[in-house]
Amino acid sequence: MVEQEAVVVKNATKCYGKGQSVLNGLNMTVARGSIYGLLGASGCGKTTLLSCVVGVRYLDSGEIWVLGGNPGSKGSGIPGPRVGYMPQDISLVGEFSVSGALYYFGRINGLDDEEIDTRQIFFSELLQLPPANRLVKNMSGGQQRRVSFAAALIHRPELLILDEPTVGLDPILRENIWNYLIKITKEDNITVLITTHYIEETKDANKIGLMRCGKLLAESSPELLLQRFQCSFLEEAFLKLCEAQDNAYTRNEAEGSKLEDVGSDLSNQEEKKIAADYKVVSERQVSRSKRFKALLAKNFIQFLRYYTGLIFAVVFPIVQVCVFFVGVGNDPKELKIGIVNNEASNCDYGSTFGNIWNDEITCRFSNLSCKFLHNFNDSVMTQKYYDDILDANLDVQNGKLRGVIQFNQNFSNALQNRVEYANFADDSDLSASQIQVFLDMGDTQIGLYLQKKLFDRFLQIFEDIMRDCKYSPKLADPPIRFEDPIYGTSDLKYIDFMTPSYMLSLIFFLANTVSTTLIITERLEGVWNRSLVQGVKTEEILLSHILIQSTIIAIHSVMITLLFFPIFGLECKGSIFAAIVLVFLNGLCGLMYGFIISVMCRNHTMAHYCSAGSFFPLILLNGCIWPVEGMPKVLRFFSYMLPTTLPSISLRGIIYKGSSISDSEVYFGFLISLGWILLYLIVTIFGVRSKSS
């Protein structure tokens, strides 16, 4: 009967990119209860081979059997708690303490807290671990590797895979680790597959495999290998094997044939028997709820101990809302206007107010230009008098004035004739009774603001004149009258227009900023793949992040709504709860969008570029800065498809119209948000799965 093998690799081939072969028809066998040392230079394919063994990556061709099953197949237990995996990188959460790291990996592998406590004490003594409360990010490289090693061993796996575990460790501790590995293979029948740069330390391994260029040059016990090449040191044997491989490549290239791998010790018949006999169902099953609780605890600890992010999450929304209310939508102040008053010069700098009196026949006007200029709010418009219109226009061109107001010499008399004679007034009187205004419209908003203020001021003074002359003030009203609006008020400011879109854009990119880095950070730190090796599912990792971040988004939604309505006094005529829910859904939408960026981008820099690059088009097209109705039809249709445009219209309806969820204007916004959330989630799941292949 064939000895049961822990790992069997047959004709393994794996390529990256175009023709970049990492594994090239590799064969390998690892016996149960033994230590297998996999040696080779950096880049020879060791880490790739191990990631395929644990089921994180998949071969392009060939077969792998691990503990009797194919990695990833149902019932194989791999990925899962049957294997312990220490990657080449540290692969620990920087915000974890020593205790937190061991608790996390113990829990996702099904251990109770009491068992974890017991084993933590043991490994602290064996590996000389730092104090239990010290954070990983505050440890030295060697201390981090020791904690990573303990995390791989914490649940006593059947197969222990260690990728460069002793790098940076002192010789005494390295010897202690090897003694412990020898002990657990003999007493507990645990299989150890270890890679190392220290070739000579594998002299205690049961078998070593010398790997180069994606192939095994030899697979034998250290003693037999030394005898075969008549060497005293394994490094000499490795060097001779490399020279032999180079010579064989040269010879076979000349002959047009391929170099054959050293091959597996098993025949095809034996391999088939192993594949048939090893269909074992793992007894080490971990409940999904236990794993999920461990993931939630990990994410929560990461958030709380990442102090910069915590401060950002609390302070940023408050600062942004305060800056919005203080800096946007208020009336411009202290605008300087030039005055050319050919009727009353400088009005004696306020001493002349303009006169209106009645004689027995008619109403008489004098210096009404001063009446128009008197008590004009100086906080809005600061007046500077000029004698010549050309000098005033020159100051406008030089940016010293926002505009010029000119009164004709006989302004009051002409205005009197205009009032008295109406249709019979001369053209000269009609022209002279006009107030001429020359504005700098280079700044459109300032120009339009001054137009409105000056027009309102004229109507106010003209009504006073009609009243003083015992005429009906309605004669001063223009023939169009704007009644009280159906929704909103007549004195809405620009900030009222921007508020709904700004609220949703703020929560969208607040959530996006956080989630943009989540998956990238976990993948770069190696925690993502290491968790997958222990049986955690991709969907579980995503869902744990979504739940923790959703809690934060809910807090942000309530915070932003409170800041806008009770604190800064914005009135919400509809349901405040509906407004909070809509803001929350848009935050969740931003969270999912950030996940997509985090999956598609390889590093933080590219992710931030994508996030910032998509922020400005969204702000410009979602109706926050300018109404969507001002866009061309094609662009308008695209705008309505954005995740914040229709929800902004819905929120505007809730705030200013008091619309309910049953109104189409409102529920369309909710549906659009839910649709984008679902789409982003599906794309994220498929993106993560494609990255794992």
Backbone hydrogen bonds, N-H to C=O, Kabsch-Sander energy under -0.5 kcal/mol:
donor,donor_aa,acceptor,acceptor_aa,energy
6,A,30,V,-2.6
7,V,30,V,-1.9
8,V,65,W,-2.6
9,V,28,M,-3.4
10,K,63,E,-2.8
12,A,26,L,-2.8
13,T,61,S,-2.4
14,K,23,L,-1.8
16,Y,20,Q,-2.8
19,G,17,G,-1.0
20,Q,16,Y,-1.0
21,S,19,G,-1.4
22,V,14,K,-3.2
23,L,14,K,-1.9
24,N,214,G,-2.2
25,G,12,A,-1.0
26,L,12,A,-2.2
28,M,9,V,-2.2
30,V,7,V,-2.9
32,R,4,Q,-1.3
33,G,189,N,-0.5
34,S,31,A,-0.9
36,Y,34,S,-0.6
36,Y,192,V,-3.3
37,G,35,I,-0.6
37,G,207,K,-2.7
38,L,36,Y,-0.7
38,L,194,I,-3.5
39,L,37,G,-0.7
39,L,209,G,-2.9
40,G,196,T,-0.6
44,C,41,A,-1.6
49,L,45,G,-2.4
50,L,46,K,-2.4
51,S,47,T,-2.3
52,C,48,T,-1.6
53,V,49,L,-2.0
54,V,50,L,-2.1
55,G,52,C,-0.7
56,V,51,S,-2.1
57,R,51,S,-1.8
60,D,13,T,-2.5
61,S,13,T,-1.5
63,E,10,K,-2.5
65,W,8,V,-2.8
66,V,69,G,-3.5
67,L,6,A,-3.5
69,G,66,V,-1.5
72,G,78,I,-3.9
73,S,70,N,-2.5
76,S,73,S,-1.7
80,G,533,V,-2.3
82,R,77,G,-1.0
83,V,80,G,-1.4
84,G,159,L,-2.9
86,M,161,I,-2.7
91,S,525,E,-0.6
96,F,93,V,-1.9
98,V,134,R,-1.2
99,S,132,A,-2.4
101,A,97,S,-2.6
102,L,98,V,-2.0
103,Y,99,S,-2.5
104,Y,100,G,-2.3
105,F,101,A,-2.2
106,G,102,L,-2.2
107,R,103,Y,-2.6
108,I,104,Y,-2.3
109,N,105,F,-0.7
110,G,107,R,-1.9
111,L,106,G,-2.7
116,I,112,D,-2.1
117,D,113,D,-2.4
118,T,114,E,-2.1
119,R,115,E,-2.4
120,Q,116,I,-2.4
121,I,117,D,-1.8
122,F,118,T,-1.6
123,F,119,R,-2.6
124,S,120,Q,-2.0
125,E,121,I,-1.4
126,L,122,F,-2.4
127,L,123,F,-2.7
128,Q,124,S,-0.5
129,L,124,S,-1.1
134,R,131,P,-1.8
136,V,96,F,-3.3
137,K,94,G,-2.2
138,N,135,L,-1.3
139,M,136,V,-1.8
144,Q,140,S,-2.2
145,R,141,G,-2.0
146,R,142,G,-1.7
147,V,143,Q,-2.0
148,S,144,Q,-2.4
149,F,145,R,-2.3
150,A,146,R,-2.3
151,A,147,V,-2.2
152,A,148,S,-1.4
153,L,149,F,-1.3
154,I,150,A,-1.4
156,R,153,L,-2.2
158,E,82,R,-1.3
159,L,82,R,-2.2
160,L,191,T,-3.6
161,I,84,G,-3.4
161,I,159,L,-0.6
162,L,160,L,-0.6
162,L,193,L,-2.7
163,D,86,M,-2.8
163,D,161,I,-0.5
164,E,162,L,-0.8
164,E,195,T,-1.3
167,V,164,E,-0.8
169,L,166,T,-1.7
174,R,170,D,-2.3
175,E,171,P,-2.3
176,N,172,I,-2.1
177,I,173,L,-2.2
178,W,174,R,-2.1
179,N,175,E,-2.4
180,Y,176,N,-2.0
181,L,177,I,-2.4
182,I,178,W,-2.5
183,K,179,N,-1.9
184,I,180,Y,-2.4
185,T,181,L,-1.7
186,K,182,I,-1.6
187,E,183,K,-2.9
188,D,184,I,-1.4
190,I,184,I,-1.7
191,T,158,E,-2.7
192,V,34,S,-2.8
193,L,160,L,-3.0
194,I,36,Y,-2.8
194,I,192,V,-0.6
195,T,162,L,-2.5
196,T,38,L,-1.0
199,I,197,H,-1.5
201,E,198,Y,-1.0
202,T,199,I,-1.4
203,K,200,E,-1.4
204,D,201,E,-0.9
205,A,202,T,-1.9
206,N,35,I,-1.4
207,K,35,I,-1.9
208,I,220,S,-3.3
209,G,37,G,-2.9
210,L,218,A,-2.3
211,M,39,L,-3.2
211,M,209,G,-0.7
212,R,215,K,-2.8
214,G,44,C,-1.3
215,K,212,R,-1.4
217,L,210,L,-4.0
217,L,215,K,-0.6
218,A,210,L,-1.0
220,S,208,I,-2.2
225,L,221,S,-2.2
226,L,222,P,-2.1
227,Q,223,E,-2.2
228,R,224,L,-2.5
229,F,225,L,-1.7
230,Q,226,L,-0.7
231,C,226,L,-2.0
237,A,233,F,-1.4
238,F,234,L,-2.6
239,L,235,E,-2.4
240,K,236,E,-2.3
241,L,237,A,-2.2
242,C,238,F,-2.1
243,E,239,L,-2.2
244,A,240,K,-2.4
245,Q,241,L,-2.3
246,D,242,C,-2.3
247,N,243,E,-2.3
248,A,244,A,-2.4
249,Y,245,Q,-2.5
250,T,246,D,-2.1
251,R,247,N,-2.5
252,N,248,A,-2.9
253,E,249,Y,-2.3
254,A,250,T,-1.6
255,E,251,R,-1.6
256,G,252,N,-1.0
257,S,252,N,-2.2
262,V,216,L,-1.3
271,E,267,S,-2.4
272,K,268,N,-2.2
273,K,269,Q,-1.8
274,I,270,E,-2.4
275,A,271,E,-2.5
276,A,272,K,-2.0
277,D,273,K,-3.0
278,Y,274,I,-2.0
279,K,276,A,-0.6
280,V,278,Y,-2.5
282,S,75,G,-1.4
282,S,280,V,-0.6
285,Q,283,E,-1.4
291,R,287,S,-1.8
292,F,288,R,-2.6
293,K,289,S,-2.2
294,A,290,K,-1.7
295,L,291,R,-2.1
296,L,292,F,-2.5
297,A,293,K,-2.5
298,K,294,A,-2.3
299,N,295,L,-2.6
300,F,296,L,-2.4
301,I,297,A,-2.4
302,Q,298,K,-2.5
303,F,299,N,-2.1
304,L,300,F,-2.5
305,R,301,I,-2.5
306,Y,302,Q,-0.8
307,Y,305,R,-1.5
310,L,306,Y,-2.3
311,I,307,Y,-2.6
312,F,308,T,-2.3
313,A,309,G,-2.5
314,V,310,L,-1.5
315,V,311,I,-3.3
316,F,312,F,-1.9
318,I,314,V,-0.7
319,V,315,V,-2.8
320,Q,316,F,-2.7
321,V,317,P,-2.3
322,C,318,I,-2.4
323,V,319,V,-2.8
324,F,320,Q,-2.1
325,F,321,V,-2.3
326,V,322,C,-2.5
327,G,323,V,-2.9
328,V,324,F,-1.8
334,E,379,S,-3.4
335,L,380,V,-1.9
337,I,382,T,-3.1
338,G,403,G,-2.9
339,I,384,K,-3.0
340,V,405,I,-2.9
341,N,339,I,-0.6
342,N,340,V,-0.9
342,N,407,F,-1.9
345,S,341,N,-1.4
347,C,344,A,-2.8
349,Y,346,N,-1.9
350,G,346,N,-0.5
350,G,347,C,-1.0
351,S,347,C,-0.6
351,S,348,D,-1.0
352,T,347,C,-2.2
353,F,351,S,-0.6
355,N,366,S,-3.0
357,W,364,R,-2.0
359,D,362,T,-2.6
364,R,357,W,-3.8
366,S,355,N,-2.2
370,C,367,N,-0.9
371,K,367,N,-1.0
372,F,368,L,-2.1
373,L,369,S,-1.8
374,H,370,C,-2.3
376,F,373,L,-1.4
380,V,377,N,-1.4
381,M,377,N,-2.5
382,T,335,L,-2.9
384,K,337,I,-2.0
386,Y,339,I,-3.0
392,A,388,D,-1.6
393,N,389,I,-2.4
394,L,390,L,-2.0
395,D,391,D,-1.7
396,V,392,A,-1.6
397,Q,393,N,-2.1
398,N,394,L,-1.7
399,G,396,V,-1.4
400,K,395,D,-2.6
401,L,395,D,-1.1
402,R,336,K,-3.2
403,G,336,K,-0.6
404,V,438,F,-2.9
405,I,338,G,-2.8
406,Q,436,Q,-3.1
407,F,340,V,-2.3
408,N,432,A,-0.5
411,F,408,N,-1.4
414,A,410,N,-2.6
415,L,411,F,-2.4
416,Q,412,S,-2.1
417,N,413,N,-2.4
418,R,414,A,-2.2
419,V,415,L,-2.1
420,E,416,Q,-2.9
421,Y,417,N,-2.7
422,A,417,N,-0.6
422,A,418,R,-1.0
424,F,421,Y,-3.0
425,A,422,A,-1.9
430,L,426,D,-2.2
431,S,427,D,-2.4
432,A,428,S,-2.4
433,S,429,D,-1.8
434,Q,431,S,-1.2
436,Q,406,Q,-2.1
436,Q,434,Q,-0.6
438,F,404,V,-3.2
439,L,437,V,-0.6
440,D,402,R,-2.6
441,M,439,L,-1.0
443,D,440,D,-0.7
444,T,442,G,-0.8
447,G,443,D,-2.5
448,L,444,T,-3.0
449,Y,445,Q,-2.1
450,L,446,I,-2.4
451,Q,447,G,-2.3
452,K,448,L,-2.2
453,K,449,Y,-2.4
454,L,450,L,-2.8
455,F,451,Q,-2.3
456,D,452,K,-2.7
457,R,453,K,-2.2
458,F,454,L,-2.2
459,L,455,F,-2.3
460,Q,456,D,-2.1
461,I,457,R,-2.4
462,F,458,F,-2.7
463,E,459,L,-2.2
464,D,460,Q,-1.7
465,I,461,I,-2.4
466,M,462,F,-2.3
467,R,463,E,-2.2
468,D,464,D,-2.5
469,C,465,I,-1.8
470,K,467,R,-1.4
471,Y,466,M,-3.1
475,L,472,S,-2.0
476,A,473,P,-1.7
477,D,474,K,-0.9
483,E,481,R,-0.7
488,G,656,Y,-0.8
492,L,489,T,-0.9
496,D,493,K,-1.0
497,F,493,K,-1.0
498,M,494,Y,-1.9
499,T,495,I,-2.0
502,Y,498,M,-2.8
503,M,499,T,-2.7
504,L,500,P,-1.8
505,S,501,S,-2.6
506,L,502,Y,-2.7
507,I,503,M,-2.1
508,F,504,L,-2.2
509,F,505,S,-2.3
510,L,506,L,-1.8
511,A,507,I,-2.0
512,N,508,F,-2.0
513,T,509,F,-2.0
514,V,510,L,-1.2
515,S,511,A,-2.4
516,T,512,N,-2.0
517,T,514,V,-1.1
518,L,514,V,-0.5
519,I,515,S,-0.7
521,T,517,T,-2.6
522,E,518,L,-2.2
523,R,519,I,-2.6
524,L,520,I,-3.0
525,E,521,T,-2.5
526,G,522,E,-0.7
527,V,522,E,-0.8
528,W,522,E,-1.8
530,R,526,G,-2.0
531,S,527,V,-2.3
532,L,528,W,-2.1
533,V,529,N,-2.2
534,Q,530,R,-1.1
535,G,532,L,-1.9
536,V,531,S,-2.0
541,I,537,K,-2.0
542,L,538,T,-2.4
543,L,539,E,-2.7
544,S,540,E,-2.3
545,H,541,I,-2.0
546,I,542,L,-2.7
547,L,543,L,-2.5
548,I,544,S,-2.0
549,Q,545,H,-2.8
550,S,546,I,-2.5
551,T,547,L,-1.7
552,I,548,I,-1.6
553,I,549,Q,-2.8
554,A,550,S,-2.6
555,I,551,T,-1.9
556,H,552,I,-2.5
557,S,553,I,-2.9
558,V,554,A,-2.2
559,M,555,I,-2.6
560,I,556,H,-3.2
561,T,557,S,-2.3
562,L,558,V,-2.5
563,L,559,M,-2.2
564,F,560,I,-2.3
565,F,561,T,-2.4
567,I,562,L,-2.3
568,F,563,L,-1.5
569,G,565,F,-1.1
570,L,564,F,-1.9
573,K,571,E,-0.6
573,K,655,I,-2.9
574,G,654,I,-1.2
579,A,575,S,-1.7
580,I,576,I,-2.1
581,V,577,F,-2.5
582,L,578,A,-2.2
583,V,579,A,-2.3
584,F,580,I,-2.6
585,L,581,V,-2.5
586,N,582,L,-1.9
587,G,583,V,-2.0
588,L,584,F,-2.5
589,C,585,L,-2.0
590,G,586,N,-2.1
591,L,587,G,-2.0
592,M,588,L,-2.2
593,Y,589,C,-2.1
594,G,590,G,-2.2
595,F,591,L,-1.7
596,I,592,M,-1.8
597,I,593,Y,-2.0
598,S,594,G,-2.6
599,V,595,F,-2.0
600,M,596,I,-2.6
601,C,597,I,-2.1
607,A,603,N,-1.8
608,H,604,H,-2.6
609,Y,605,T,-2.1
610,C,606,M,-2.3
611,S,607,A,-2.5
612,A,608,H,-2.8
613,G,609,Y,-2.7
614,S,610,C,-1.6
615,F,611,S,-1.0
616,F,612,A,-1.2
618,L,614,S,-1.4
619,I,615,F,-2.3
620,L,616,F,-2.4
621,L,617,P,-2.0
622,N,618,L,-1.6
624,C,619,I,-0.7
625,I,619,I,-0.8
630,G,627,P,-1.6
631,M,628,V,-2.1
636,R,632,P,-2.7
637,F,633,K,-2.3
638,F,634,V,-1.7
639,S,635,L,-2.3
640,Y,636,R,-2.1
641,M,637,F,-0.8
641,M,638,F,-0.6
642,L,639,S,-1.4
645,T,642,L,-0.6
646,L,642,L,-0.6
648,S,644,T,-1.2
649,I,645,T,-1.7
650,S,646,L,-2.4
651,L,647,P,-2.7
652,R,648,S,-2.3
653,G,649,I,-2.0
654,I,650,S,-2.1
655,I,651,L,-2.6
656,Y,652,R,-2.6
657,K,652,R,-0.6
657,K,653,G,-1.3
658,G,653,G,-0.8
659,S,653,G,-2.1
663,D,660,S,-1.6
666,V,663,D,-1.3
667,Y,663,D,-2.6
668,F,664,S,-1.7
669,G,666,V,-0.8
670,F,666,V,-1.4
671,L,667,Y,-2.5
672,I,668,F,-2.5
673,S,669,G,-2.0
674,L,670,F,-2.4
675,G,671,L,-2.6
676,W,672,I,-2.3
677,I,673,S,-2.3
678,L,674,L,-2.3
679,L,675,G,-2.3
680,Y,676,W,-2.9
681,L,677,I,-2.2
682,I,678,L,-2.3
683,V,679,L,-2.4
684,T,680,Y,-2.3
685,I,681,L,-2.4
686,F,682,I,-2.4
687,G,683,V,-2.4
688,V,684,T,-2.6
689,R,685,I,-2.2
690,S,686,F,-2.2
691,K,687,G,-1.6
692,S,688,V,-1.0
693,S,690,S,-0.8
